[in-house]
C-alpha cells in the first residue's frame, strides 16, 4: 500500500506544460553548426599539440563557453544542447559525411531537418578539414571492399558511427551530493598524488587535466544561464514571470557548482549534467537510471518543509520530461530510415523495483514520473518501470494507466529475472547488492 493518497496525484498537466509542449511541437526541427565551428577552430589550433583526451576536453569547454544560449517563455528548468530550439548540432570530428547529403535533409522521407543557407555554407566550408580524418573514415578504411559497398548501397547502416560516448548511466547521485566544485576538488587531489616516475604519468596527467577542463566548462555554462536569467528578469514586464526568472537565477547560483538542496535544484542539476555528454558526443542512450531514487530525498524534504506543493512538483517533472525531447540527432539518410523518428536518443529513466536490501522502493516520485509520461506523451525519455513480487498494486494499476495513454511507454522489466541473470552472467558472479542497483 502506498503511504500517500493516490487520488491526490495531479490528474492533468498545467496550462504552462500544455503551452510548453505546443511551443515545442510548433518548431520545425533544424540543423545547427555553432558547435561544429567551435570544434573545428579548436582542432585546427591544437591538434598534435596536446594529448587527444585533453584536446577533446578543451573543445568541449570552449563550446560550453561560447555556444549560443536561450531560454524559452515557459521554461523553469533551463539548458539546451543546440543553439536553436528543437535543433541538432553536428559532430564533424566523429563523422563529416553528412555534408554529402546536406541538400537532401529538407526533402528526404525521414527525419527532415531545415538547413539554413548560412548553416549550409559554414558546414561545407569546414568539411575539407575533416574529410578523411574522422573515426568513421578510419573504420571505412579497415573494411573490405564488399563491406564498404554494402554501406554505400545502404545495405548496412550504423548510426553509432555518427556519435561517441554512449550506452551509459552517469552517477547522478554523486553529482547531486558533491556538486561540480566537489568533483573538481577530488580531481585535483587525485592529480596531486601522481608519481612522475610512473611510466603512465603523462597519460594520467592528461586525464585529470581533461577532467578539470570539463568541470570548469560546466561551471561556465551554468553561470552563463544564470546571468541570462538575471538579465531577462530585469527586462521582464510580467511580474509573475519576473519572480520565476529571479528564482531560477537563484537555483543556478547554487547548482551545479554546489550540492543540490531542493527538488527544483536537483532536477535542474540533473538536466544540465545530462546535456554535457549530449553536447560532447551526442551518443545514444545517455541514461539517467533510477531518477525516483536519487531525487526522492529532495522532494520528500521539500514536501515536509512545505516549500513545494504536489502540483508544483508535478509541473517541474513534466517540464523536465519535455526537455528530453529536445535532444535531436543528425543521421544519414540510411540511418534515418532504420531509426525513423526524431526522438532516438534513448535516454532511459527507470522507476520502481527493489532497493539494495531487496525491499520495494516505489515512492511518490515513482508515481509522479508515471504521471509525467501520461502528461507529455512523446517519445523521450525512454521510460521504464521495474516490477517484482512486492510491487504495490496501486503502482501497477497506475502503470497500466500510463501505458494506456498510447506512446508505448513505460516499458516493463522483471526485477527477479534480470537480477538473477546479472548475478550469474559474469565469470566470477556479481554481488546481489550490486545487481539490485
C-alpha positions in Angstrom: 0.0 0.0 0.0 1.2 3.5 -0.8 1.8 5.8 2.2 0.2 8.7 0.4 -3.2 9.3 -1.2 -3.1 8.2 -4.8 -6.2 10.3 -5.5 -4.3 13.5 -4.7 -1.9 13.0 -7.7 -2.3 15.7 -10.3 -4.5 14.2 -13.0 -3.8 16.7 -15.8 -0.8 18.8 -16.9 -0.9 22.5 -16.0 -1.5 25.3 -18.6 2.2 26.0 -18.6 3.1 22.4 -19.5 0.5 22.4 -22.3 1.8 25.6 -23.7 5.4 24.5 -23.5 4.6 21.3 -25.4 2.6 23.2 -28.0 5.5 25.6 -28.5 7.9 22.7 -28.8 5.8 20.9 -31.4 5.3 24.1 -33.5 9.1 24.4 -34.0 10.4 22.8 -37.2 13.5 20.7 -36.5 16.6 22.1 -38.0 20.4 21.6 -38.2 22.8 23.9 -36.4 26.5 24.5 -36.9 27.8 26.5 -34.0 29.3 23.5 -32.2 31.0 22.3 -35.4 32.5 25.8 -36.0 33.9 25.9 -32.4 35.3 22.3 -32.5 36.9 22.9 -35.9 38.7 26.0 -34.7 40.0 24.2 -31.6 41.2 21.2 -33.5 42.9 23.4 -36.1 44.8 25.2 -33.5 45.6 22.4 -31.0 45.7 19.1 -32.9 49.1 17.5 -32.3 50.0 19.9 -29.6 48.3 18.1 -26.7 47.0 14.6 -25.9 43.8 13.7 -27.7 41.8 13.4 -24.4 42.8 16.9 -23.5 42.1 18.2 -27.0 38.6 16.9 -26.8 38.1 18.4 -23.3 39.3 21.8 -24.5 36.9 21.7 -27.4 34.0 20.8 -25.1 35.0 23.5 -22.6 35.2 26.1 -25.4 31.8 25.0 -26.7 30.2 25.4 -23.2 31.8 28.9 -23.0 30.6 30.0 -26.5 27.6 28.0 -27.7 24.6 30.5 -28.1 22.1 30.0 -25.3 18.5 31.0 -24.9 15.5 30.5 -22.5 12.0 29.7 -23.7 9.0 31.6 -22.3 7.5 28.7 -20.3 10.8 27.3 -19.0 11.7 26.9 -15.3 14.3 24.2 -16.0 16.8 25.6 -18.5 19.5 24.4 -20.8 19.6 23.3 -24.4 22.0 21.1 -26.3 21.8 23.2 -29.5 21.9 26.9 -30.4 18.3 27.0 -31.5 15.0 25.5 -30.2 14.3 21.9 -31.3 17.5 21.7 -33.3 20.5 19.4 -33.7 24.2 20.3 -33.6 26.6 18.3 -35.7 29.7 16.4 -34.8 32.2 16.6 -37.6 35.1 15.2 -35.6 33.3 11.9 -35.5 31.8 11.8 -39.0 31.6 14.5 -41.6 29.9 12.5 -44.3 26.5 14.1 -43.5 27.7 17.1 -45.6 27.5 14.8 -48.7 23.7 14.8 -48.1 23.3 18.3 -46.9 21.0 19.3 -49.7 18.7 16.4 -49.1 17.8 16.9 -45.4 14.9 19.2 -46.1 13.2 16.9 -48.6 14.1 13.4 -47.6 11.4 11.0 -46.4 12.5 10.5 -42.8 13.8 12.9 -40.1 13.7 16.0 -42.2 15.8 19.0 -41.0 15.8 22.5 -42.1 19.2 23.7 -43.2 19.5 27.5 -43.3 21.7 28.8 -46.1 24.3 30.2 -43.6 24.4 26.8 -41.8 25.0 25.0 -45.1 27.7 27.4 -46.1 29.5 27.1 -42.8 29.4 23.3 -42.8 30.6 23.0 -46.3 33.5 25.4 -45.5 34.8 23.3 -42.6 34.2 19.9 -44.3 37.6 19.7 -46.1 39.4 19.9 -42.8 37.7 16.8 -41.5 37.4 14.7 -44.7 39.5 11.5 -44.3 40.4 12.3 -40.7 37.4 11.1 -38.7 36.9 7.8 -36.8 34.2 6.9 -39.4 36.9 7.3 -42.2 39.3 5.1 -40.2 36.6 2.4 -39.9 35.8 2.5 -43.6 39.5 2.0 -44.4 39.6 -1.1 -42.3 36.6 -2.7 -44.1 36.8 -4.9 -47.1 35.6 -3.6 -50.4 32.5 -5.7 -50.2 31.6 -4.2 -46.8 32.3 -0.7 -48.0 30.0 -1.2 -51.0 27.3 -2.5 -48.6 27.4 0.7 -46.7 27.4 2.8 -49.9 24.4 0.9 -51.2 22.5 1.2 -47.9 22.5 -2.5 -47.1 24.4 -1.7 -43.9 24.0 1.3 -41.6 25.5 2.1 -38.2 24.2 5.3 -36.7 26.6 4.9 -33.8 29.4 5.9 -36.2 28.0 9.4 -36.1 28.4 9.7 -32.3 30.7 8.8 -29.5 30.3 8.1 -25.8 27.1 6.1 -25.4 25.0 3.5 -23.5 26.0 4.6 -20.0 24.3 6.0 -16.9 26.3 8.6 -15.1 26.4 8.7 -11.3 23.9 11.5 -10.8 23.6 10.7 -7.1 27.2 11.5 -6.6 26.9 14.7 -8.7 23.9 15.8 -6.6 25.8 15.0 -3.4 29.1 16.8 -4.2 28.4 19.3 -6.9 30.9 20.2 -9.6 33.1 22.0 -7.1 33.3 18.9 -5.0 34.1 16.8 -8.0 36.7 19.3 -9.1 38.3 19.1 -5.7 38.5 15.4 -5.9 40.1 15.6 -9.4 42.8 18.0 -8.2 43.6 15.9 -5.2 44.0 12.7 -7.3 46.2 14.6 -9.7 48.4 15.8 -6.9 49.1 12.1 -5.9 50.6 11.3 -9.3 54.1 10.0 -9.3 56.3 11.5 -12.0 58.4 8.3 -12.2 55.3 6.3 -13.1 55.6 5.2 -16.8 51.9 6.1 -17.2 52.3 9.5 -15.7 51.8 11.5 -18.8 48.6 9.7 -19.7 47.2 10.0 -16.2 48.1 13.7 -16.0 46.3 14.3 -19.3 43.2 12.5 -18.0 43.0 14.6 -14.8 43.8 17.8 -16.7 40.9 17.0 -19.1 38.6 16.3 -16.2 39.4 19.7 -14.7 38.9 21.4 -18.1 35.4 19.8 -18.4 34.4 20.7 -14.9 35.4 24.4 -15.4 33.4 24.4 -18.7 30.3 23.1 -16.9 30.5 25.8 -14.3 30.9 28.5 -17.0 27.9 27.0 -18.9 25.7 27.2 -15.9 26.9 30.7 -15.0 26.0 31.9 -18.5 22.4 30.8 -18.0 22.3 32.4 -14.6 23.4 35.7 -16.0 20.9 35.4 -18.8 18.1 34.6 -16.4 19.1 37.7 -14.3 19.2 39.9 -17.3 15.8 38.7 -18.5 14.3 39.2 -15.0 15.3 42.9 -15.1 13.7 43.3 -18.6 10.5 41.2 -17.9 7.3 43.2 -17.7 5.1 40.3 -16.3 5.6 40.4 -12.5 4.9 36.6 -12.2 7.5 35.7 -14.8 9.9 38.2 -13.3 9.6 36.3 -9.9 10.1 33.0 -11.7 13.2 34.2 -13.6 14.7 35.5 -10.3 14.0 32.2 -8.6 15.7 30.2 -11.5 18.7 32.5 -11.3 19.0 31.6 -7.6 18.8 28.0 -8.4 21.6 28.3 -10.9 23.6 30.3 -8.4 23.9 27.1 -6.4 23.8 24.2 -8.9 25.6 22.6 -10.4 28.5 24.1 -8.6 27.3 23.1 -5.1 25.3 20.1 -3.9 21.5 20.4 -4.6 19.4 21.4 -1.6 15.9 21.3 -3.1 13.8 19.3 -5.6 14.0 22.1 -8.2 17.8 22.3 -7.8 18.1 18.6 -8.1 16.1 18.4 -11.4 17.9 21.5 -12.8 21.3 19.9 -11.9 20.4 16.6 -13.4 19.3 18.2 -16.6 22.4 20.4 -17.0 24.6 17.3 -16.4 22.5 15.3 -18.9 23.3 17.9 -21.5 27.1 17.8 -21.2 27.6 14.3 -22.8 25.0 15.2 -25.4 26.9 18.3 -26.4 30.2 16.4 -26.2 29.4 13.5 -28.5 25.6 13.1 -28.9 25.8 9.4 -28.0 22.8 7.0 -27.9 21.3 6.1 -24.5 22.9 8.5 -22.2 20.6 7.4 -19.4 19.5 8.7 -16.0 18.9 5.4 -14.3 16.8 5.5 -11.1 15.6 9.1 -11.0 12.9 8.3 -8.4 15.6 7.1 -6.0 18.3 9.8 -6.1 15.8 12.7 -6.5 13.2 11.5 -4.0 15.1 12.7 -0.8 14.9 16.3 -2.2 11.2 16.1 -3.0 10.4 14.4 0.3 12.3 17.1 2.3 10.6 19.9 0.3 7.1 18.5 0.8 7.8 18.0 4.6 9.0 21.6 4.9 6.1 23.0 2.9 8.3 24.7 0.3 6.7 22.9 -2.6 3.3 21.5 -3.4 2.5 18.3 -5.1 1.2 20.2 -8.1 4.4 22.3 -8.4 6.5 19.1 -8.2 4.5 17.5 -10.9 4.8 20.6 -13.1 8.6 20.6 -12.7 8.8 17.0 -13.6 6.5 17.4 -16.6 8.7 20.2 -17.9 11.8 18.1 -17.3 10.2 15.3 -19.3 9.6 17.6 -22.2 13.3 18.7 -22.2 14.4 15.2 -23.2 12.6 15.6 -26.5 14.9 18.5 -27.4 17.8 16.1 -27.9 17.9 15.6 -31.7 20.3 13.8 -33.9 21.6 14.4 -37.5 21.5 10.9 -39.0 22.4 9.9 -42.5 19.5 9.1 -44.9 20.1 5.4 -44.4 20.3 5.6 -40.6 17.2 7.8 -40.5 15.3 5.1 -42.5 16.3 2.5 -40.0 15.6 4.7 -37.0 12.7 6.8 -38.3 11.5 9.5 -35.9 13.4 12.4 -34.4 13.5 11.1 -30.9 16.0 8.3 -31.0 18.4 9.5 -28.3 17.4 6.6 -26.0 17.6 8.5 -22.7 16.3 5.9 -20.2 14.7 6.6 -16.9 13.6 3.8 -14.7 11.4 3.8 -11.6 10.1 1.3 -9.1 11.7 -2.1 -8.4 13.7 -3.3 -5.4 16.2 -1.4 -3.3 19.6 -2.8 -2.4 18.2 -4.6 0.6 15.6 -6.3 -1.5 12.5 -4.5 -0.4 10.2 -2.5 -2.6 11.4 1.1 -3.2 8.5 2.6 -5.0 7.8 6.1 -3.7 5.7 9.1 -4.5 8.2 10.3 -7.2 7.7 7.0 -9.0 4.0 7.8 -9.4 4.8 11.4 -10.5 7.1 10.0 -13.2 4.2 7.8 -14.5 2.1 10.9 -14.5 4.8 12.9 -16.4 4.8 10.2 -19.1 1.0 10.4 -19.4 1.0 14.2 -19.5 3.7 14.6 -22.1 3.0 11.6 -24.3 6.1 11.9 -26.5 8.9 9.6 -27.4 11.6 10.7 -24.9 12.7 9.9 -22.4 12.7 6.2 -22.8 10.7 5.3 -19.7 11.0 2.0 -17.8 9.3 0.6 -14.7 10.8 -2.3 -12.7 8.3 -4.8 -11.3 8.7 -7.6 -8.8 6.6 -9.7 -6.5 6.3 -6.9 -3.9 5.3 -4.2 -6.3 2.3 -2.3 -4.8 -1.0 -3.0 -6.7 -1.6 0.8 -6.8 1.6 1.3 -8.7 0.8 -1.5 -11.1 -2.6 0.0 -11.8 -1.1 3.4 -12.3 1.5 2.0 -14.7 -1.2 0.3 -16.8 -3.0 3.7 -17.0 0.2 5.3 -18.2 0.8 2.6 -20.8 -2.7 3.1 -22.0 -2.0 6.7 -22.9 -0.6 5.4 -26.2 3.0 6.4 -26.5 4.4 2.9 -26.0 5.8 3.6 -22.5 6.7 2.7 -19.9 8.5 -0.5 -20.9 8.3 -3.2 -18.2 11.2 -5.1 -16.7 11.1 -8.1 -14.4 13.5 -7.5 -11.5 13.6 -11.1 -10.4 14.7 -12.4 -13.8 17.1 -9.6 -14.6 18.8 -9.5 -11.2 19.2 -13.3 -11.3 20.7 -13.1 -14.7 23.1 -10.3 -13.7 24.3 -12.4 -10.8 25.3 -15.3 -13.0 26.2 -13.6 -16.3 29.8 -12.8 -15.3 32.5 -15.4 -14.8 33.0 -14.5 -11.1 29.4 -13.7 -10.4 28.1 -10.2 -9.4 27.0 -9.5 -5.8 23.3 -9.4 -5.2 23.7 -5.9 -3.6 25.2 -4.5 -6.7 22.7 -6.3 -9.1 19.8 -4.6 -7.4 21.1 -1.0 -8.1 
